[in-house]
Amino acid sequence: MVKQTAGHDALGEFAPEFAHLNDDILFGKVWSREDKLSLKLRSVSALIGKGITDSSLTYHLSEAKKNGVTRTEMAEILTHIAFYAGWPNAWAAFRQAKEVYADDQPEEHGGFFGQGEPNTAFAKYFTGNSWLKPLTDPKQTVFIANVTFEPSCRNNWHVHHADKGGGQILVCVDGEGWYQEWGKPAQKLVPGDVVTIPAGVKHWHGAASDKWFSHLAVEVPGENTSNEWLEPVTDEQYNSVE
């Protein structure tokens, strides 16, 4: 979460409401939605928010779409720019964006089992965005979930612990990804691949740099099982397997 105190520091007594909007809303909430838009793109969008909403904007919106900016990303960019260019300008831009993206439908990933919901509960243990769709109730049976990774997304190094049994099984169902154990070469994963991860093995898994990836994660029953999250997989480590 982005922490900002400049508004309260400089204007807390003179304009407390503006300080609240600046520090707590703009930076504390909008800038902090990294699952929607990276801080890098937010910085760029803040600089280009000039309030131009004529036909030239339609052109730039179309070009952005061609260059890979998704409908979700565009909506977040315009929401961000609204704080700089003004609400009326944002409304005008949204009307044009809706026309440019009218033929787009949200792309669904996850293969046969579906994409599920954003994996917010474990987001701090992932680099990039992931989605989770539980398929079983862990209180009643073995827990199985479909995990979907956007391109380049991967989880941190981690270890499944157990006094007896335990570990995890990955069943790859869609896209292309990677699995790596500490000190060993990475293994490319495609639909149909199955990975058995014993308890006590440090490892990570995630998507290829240019592919979405989904796998079923099967928690193997055991005694006193737990999951230990460790350090993130660095860009250097990740890029070395590509």
C-alpha positions in Angstrom: 0.0 0.0 0.0 1.3 3.5 -0.9 1.9 5.6 2.2 1.6 9.4 1.7 1.6 12.1 4.4 2.5 15.1 2.3 -1.1 16.4 2.4 -1.5 16.1 6.1 2.0 17.5 6.7 1.6 20.6 4.6 -2.1 21.3 4.7 -3.5 19.3 7.6 -4.6 22.3 9.6 -5.4 24.7 6.7 -7.3 22.2 4.4 -7.9 18.9 6.3 -10.4 17.6 3.7 -8.0 18.1 0.8 -5.2 16.5 2.8 -7.5 13.5 3.5 -8.4 13.2 -0.2 -4.8 13.5 -1.3 -3.2 11.1 1.3 -5.9 8.6 2.1 -8.0 8.4 -1.0 -5.8 9.3 -4.0 -2.6 7.7 -2.8 -3.9 5.4 0.0 -6.6 3.7 -2.2 -6.3 4.6 -5.9 -2.5 4.5 -6.2 -2.3 1.4 -4.1 -4.5 -0.7 -6.4 -1.4 -2.5 -8.0 -3.6 -5.5 -8.9 -5.3 -3.1 -11.3 -2.5 -1.0 -12.7 1.3 -0.8 -12.0 2.7 2.2 -10.3 4.8 2.8 -13.4 1.7 3.1 -15.6 0.0 5.3 -13.0 3.0 7.7 -13.0 2.8 8.0 -16.8 -1.0 8.5 -16.8 -0.7 11.3 -14.2 1.6 13.2 -16.6 -0.6 12.8 -19.7 -3.8 13.7 -18.0 -4.4 17.0 -19.8 -8.1 16.9 -20.2 -8.2 16.6 -24.0 -11.4 14.8 -24.9 -11.9 15.5 -28.6 -11.5 13.1 -31.5 -7.8 12.9 -30.9 -8.5 11.1 -27.7 -10.5 8.5 -29.6 -7.4 7.9 -31.7 -5.1 7.5 -28.7 -7.6 5.2 -27.0 -7.7 3.0 -30.1 -3.9 2.9 -30.4 -3.6 2.0 -26.7 -6.0 -0.9 -27.3 -3.9 -2.0 -30.3 -0.8 -1.9 -28.1 -2.3 -4.3 -25.6 -4.0 -2.1 -23.0 -7.0 -4.1 -21.8 -10.4 -2.8 -21.1 -9.8 -3.3 -17.3 -6.5 -1.4 -17.5 -8.1 1.5 -19.5 -10.9 1.9 -17.0 -8.3 2.1 -14.2 -6.1 4.5 -16.1 -9.1 6.9 -16.7 -10.2 6.5 -13.1 -6.7 7.6 -12.1 -6.5 10.5 -14.5 -9.8 11.8 -13.2 -8.0 13.1 -10.1 -5.8 15.2 -12.4 -7.9 16.1 -15.4 -11.2 16.5 -13.6 -14.4 14.5 -13.4 -16.2 16.1 -16.4 -13.2 15.2 -18.6 -13.1 11.7 -17.2 -16.8 11.2 -18.0 -16.1 12.4 -21.6 -13.1 10.0 -21.8 -15.1 7.1 -20.5 -17.8 7.6 -23.1 -15.2 7.4 -25.9 -13.4 4.4 -24.2 -16.7 2.5 -24.0 -17.1 2.9 -27.8 -13.5 1.9 -28.5 -13.8 -1.2 -26.3 -17.5 -2.0 -27.2 -16.6 -5.2 -29.0 -14.4 -6.5 -26.2 -15.6 -9.0 -23.7 -13.6 -9.8 -20.5 -11.2 -12.6 -21.4 -11.7 -15.6 -19.3 -8.8 -17.9 -18.4 -8.4 -20.9 -16.2 -9.3 -23.6 -18.7 -12.1 -26.0 -18.1 -12.5 -25.1 -14.4 -12.7 -21.4 -14.9 -10.7 -18.4 -13.6 -12.3 -17.8 -10.3 -11.8 -14.7 -8.1 -8.7 -12.6 -7.6 -6.4 -14.3 -5.1 -6.3 -11.4 -2.7 -5.8 -13.5 0.4 -2.4 -14.6 -0.8 -1.5 -11.7 -3.1 1.4 -10.7 -0.9 3.1 -14.0 -1.7 2.8 -13.6 -5.5 4.6 -11.4 -8.0 1.9 -10.3 -10.4 -1.8 -11.2 -10.4 -3.4 -14.6 -9.7 -6.9 -16.0 -9.4 -8.2 -18.8 -7.2 -11.2 -21.1 -7.8 -11.7 -23.6 -5.0 -13.2 -26.9 -6.2 -13.6 -28.7 -2.9 -14.4 -27.8 0.7 -11.2 -28.3 2.8 -13.4 -29.0 5.9 -14.9 -32.0 4.3 -12.3 -33.5 2.0 -8.9 -33.0 0.3 -8.6 -29.3 -0.8 -8.3 -28.8 -4.5 -8.3 -25.4 -6.2 -7.7 -24.1 -9.7 -5.0 -21.4 -9.6 -4.6 -19.1 -12.6 -1.5 -16.9 -13.2 -1.3 -13.9 -15.6 1.9 -13.8 -17.8 5.1 -13.6 -15.7 3.1 -14.1 -12.4 4.7 -16.5 -10.0 4.4 -17.3 -6.3 7.3 -16.9 -3.8 9.6 -19.6 -2.9 7.8 -21.7 -0.3 7.8 -25.0 1.5 5.0 -27.4 2.5 5.8 -28.8 5.9 4.4 -32.0 7.5 5.4 -34.4 10.2 4.1 -37.2 8.0 2.7 -37.2 4.5 1.8 -33.8 3.2 3.1 -31.9 0.2 1.3 -30.9 -2.9 0.3 -32.1 -6.3 0.0 -29.8 -9.3 -2.1 -30.8 -12.3 -1.5 -28.4 -15.2 -4.8 -27.6 -17.1 -4.2 -24.5 -19.3 -1.5 -22.3 -20.8 2.2 -22.6 -20.1 4.2 -22.3 -16.9 7.2 -23.2 -14.8 8.1 -25.2 -11.7 11.4 -25.1 -10.0 12.9 -26.7 -6.9 15.7 -24.9 -5.0 19.1 -25.8 -6.6 17.6 -27.6 -9.6 16.8 -26.5 -13.2 13.3 -25.2 -13.8 10.7 -27.5 -15.5 8.4 -26.2 -18.2 4.7 -27.1 -17.6 2.0 -27.5 -20.1 -1.6 -29.0 -19.9 -1.4 -32.7 -18.8 1.8 -32.3 -16.8 1.6 -33.5 -13.2 4.1 -32.4 -10.5 4.4 -34.1 -7.2 6.0 -31.9 -4.5 7.1 -33.7 -1.3 6.9 -32.0 2.0 10.0 -30.1 2.9 11.0 -29.1 -0.6 11.6 -25.4 -1.3 10.1 -24.5 -4.7 8.0 -22.0 -6.7 5.7 -22.2 -9.7 4.0 -19.7 -12.0 3.3 -18.6 -15.6 5.6 -18.2 -18.6 6.5 -14.6 -19.4 4.1 -14.4 -22.4 1.5 -17.0 -21.5 -1.4 -17.4 -19.0 -1.2 -20.5 -16.9 -3.5 -22.5 -14.7 -3.0 -25.6 -12.6 -5.0 -27.6 -10.1 -3.3 -27.4 -6.6 -4.0 -30.5 -4.6 -3.1 -30.4 -0.9 -1.9 -33.9 0.1 -3.2 -34.9 3.5 -0.7 -35.3 6.3 0.0 -34.8 10.0 0.6 -31.2 11.3 0.7 -29.7 7.8 1.6 -26.1 7.2 2.9 -23.8 4.5 5.9 -21.6 4.9 6.1 -18.6 2.5 9.7 -17.4 1.8 11.4 -14.8 -0.3 10.0 -13.7 -3.7 11.5 -15.2 -6.9 13.6 -12.3 -8.2 13.4 -11.1 -11.8 16.9 -12.4 -12.3 16.0 -15.8 -11.1 12.8 -15.8 -13.1 14.3 -14.5 -16.4 17.1 -17.2 -16.1 14.5 -20.0 -16.7 12.9 -18.3 -19.8 
